[in-house]
Amino acid sequence: MSLLTDLFLTFAGIGLFTFGGGYAMIALIENICVEKKQWITHDEMMNITVIAESTPGPIAINCATYVGYKKKGFIGALIATVGWCSPPSASSSPYPGSWTTFWRSPGSPMPSRGSRSPWGS
């Protein structure tokens, strides 16, 4: 298996099987990327965590981007990031209209009814 495929599948698995946000994923990312695959060192993982906390965006995506960049440059960063984003995107994209249908149903709690935009949208 090529390194790019491995990057994609590794971060797709992390994105698919972890819940609780980026901080919950840090231990899994460290276990896989530092201990099992040895793509980065423990010190690099600590640096990634600090940098990812201070940059905009979810911490897990920033970690995936850094590891991908470290291993294969720009294309590695892109592949690792797309790998991490694919499972959540695929699981939510079949239902784009379902939330609108739910919130417009007469029995829905509709917390946003009183918070309309002042610009009329």
Backbone torsions as a table, in degrees:
resi	resn	phi	psi	omega
1	MET	NA	137.1	-179.5
2	SER	-74.3	160.3	-179.4
3	LEU	-63.8	-37.4	179.1
4	LEU	-64.4	-42.2	176.7
5	THR	-63.3	-42.0	179.1
6	ASP	-63.5	-41.5	176.3
7	LEU	-59.8	-47.7	-179.3
8	PHE	-60.5	-51.8	-176.5
9	LEU	-66.6	-36.2	178.9
10	THR	-63.1	-50.3	-177.5
11	PHE	-75.9	-25.3	172.2
12	ALA	-65.6	-40.8	177.1
13	GLY	-64.5	-40.5	177.5
14	ILE	-63.8	-44.1	179.2
15	GLY	-66.4	-29.7	-177.5
16	LEU	-81.4	-38.5	-169.5
17	PHE	-106.3	6.5	178.3
18	THR	-114.9	143.2	179.4
19	PHE	-131.0	153.7	175.6
20	GLY	108.4	7.6	177.2
21	GLY	91.5	-179.4	-174.4
22	GLY	-62.5	-37.4	-178.0
23	TYR	-65.8	-32.2	177.6
24	ALA	-70.4	-23.0	-177.5
25	MET	-86.8	-17.6	-174.8
26	ILE	-58.2	-44.0	-179.5
27	ALA	-63.3	-40.7	179.0
28	LEU	-68.5	-42.3	177.6
29	ILE	-61.0	-42.6	178.8
30	GLU	-64.6	-44.2	179.6
31	ASN	-58.7	-45.7	-177.0
32	ILE	-75.6	-51.1	-171.6
33	CYS	-77.4	-28.9	-178.3
34	VAL	-96.5	-52.9	-172.0
35	GLU	-83.5	-48.0	-174.8
36	LYS	-80.6	-53.9	-174.0
37	LYS	-93.2	-16.9	-180.0
38	GLN	52.3	43.3	176.8
39	TRP	-76.9	-32.8	-179.9
40	ILE	-137.5	165.4	178.6
41	THR	-91.4	169.0	178.0
42	HIS	-62.5	-40.0	178.0
43	ASP	-63.2	-40.2	176.9
44	GLU	-63.7	-38.1	178.6
45	MET	-63.6	-40.2	176.7
46	MET	-63.3	-42.5	177.5
47	ASN	-64.2	-41.8	178.0
48	ILE	-58.7	-45.5	-178.3
49	THR	-60.7	-44.7	179.9
50	VAL	-65.8	-46.2	-179.2
51	ILE	-65.6	-42.7	-178.9
52	ALA	-64.6	-31.3	176.4
53	GLU	-69.4	-30.4	-175.1
54	SER	-93.9	-7.0	178.7
55	THR	-102.9	154.9	180.0
56	PRO	-66.7	147.6	176.9
57	GLY	106.7	164.9	-180.0
58	PRO	-62.7	141.1	-174.9
59	ILE	-62.9	-37.7	-178.6
60	ALA	-67.9	-37.9	177.9
61	ILE	-66.6	-41.8	178.0
62	ASN	-63.1	-38.2	176.7
63	CYS	-64.3	-45.5	178.9
64	ALA	-60.4	-43.2	-179.7
65	THR	-62.2	-43.9	-179.0
66	TYR	-65.4	-46.6	-179.1
67	VAL	-62.1	-44.1	177.3
68	GLY	-60.5	-42.0	179.0
69	TYR	-65.5	-40.1	-179.7
70	LYS	-63.0	-37.3	-176.3
71	LYS	-85.0	-40.0	-172.2
72	LYS	-139.6	21.0	177.3
73	GLY	71.9	-152.1	-175.8
74	PHE	-58.9	-45.1	-178.1
75	ILE	-64.5	-36.3	176.4
76	GLY	-65.4	-40.6	177.0
77	ALA	-62.4	-43.8	179.3
78	LEU	-63.3	-47.4	-178.0
79	ILE	-63.9	-44.5	-179.8
80	ALA	-64.6	-40.4	-180.0
81	THR	-67.8	-44.9	177.6
82	VAL	-63.8	-38.1	176.7
83	GLY	-60.2	-44.6	179.9
84	TRP	-67.0	-37.9	-176.1
85	CYS	-79.6	-20.4	-174.1
86	SER	-61.6	-50.5	-177.6
87	PRO	-60.6	-47.9	178.5
88	PRO	-63.6	-36.8	179.7
89	SER	-67.5	-42.4	-179.4
90	ALA	-67.4	-34.6	-178.0
91	SER	-76.5	-23.4	-179.3
92	SER	-99.6	-18.4	-175.8
93	SER	-71.8	-23.8	176.8
94	PRO	-70.3	-9.8	-173.4
95	TYR	-118.5	38.5	-173.5
96	PRO	-65.4	-34.4	-178.5
97	GLY	-92.1	-7.4	-174.6
98	SER	-67.8	-35.0	179.1
99	TRP	-68.4	-38.5	178.2
100	THR	-63.4	-44.0	178.5
101	THR	-61.9	-43.3	179.9
102	PHE	-62.7	-49.1	-175.3
103	TRP	-70.3	-21.8	179.0
104	ARG	-90.3	-8.6	179.9
105	SER	-69.6	148.0	-174.1
106	PRO	-61.3	-29.5	-176.7
107	GLY	-92.0	3.2	-177.0
108	SER	-74.9	151.8	-179.5
109	PRO	-67.9	-26.6	177.1
110	MET	38.6	68.6	179.9
111	PRO	-66.6	-17.9	-176.1
112	SER	-92.0	4.1	-179.8
113	ARG	-60.0	-36.8	-178.4
114	GLY	-88.6	0.7	-177.0
115	SER	-117.7	58.1	178.8
116	ARG	-76.5	155.4	179.1
117	SER	-72.4	138.8	177.5
118	PRO	-68.9	-12.4	-179.9
119	TRP	-93.0	4.7	173.6
120	GLY	82.9	11.9	179.8
121	SER	-95.3	NA	NA
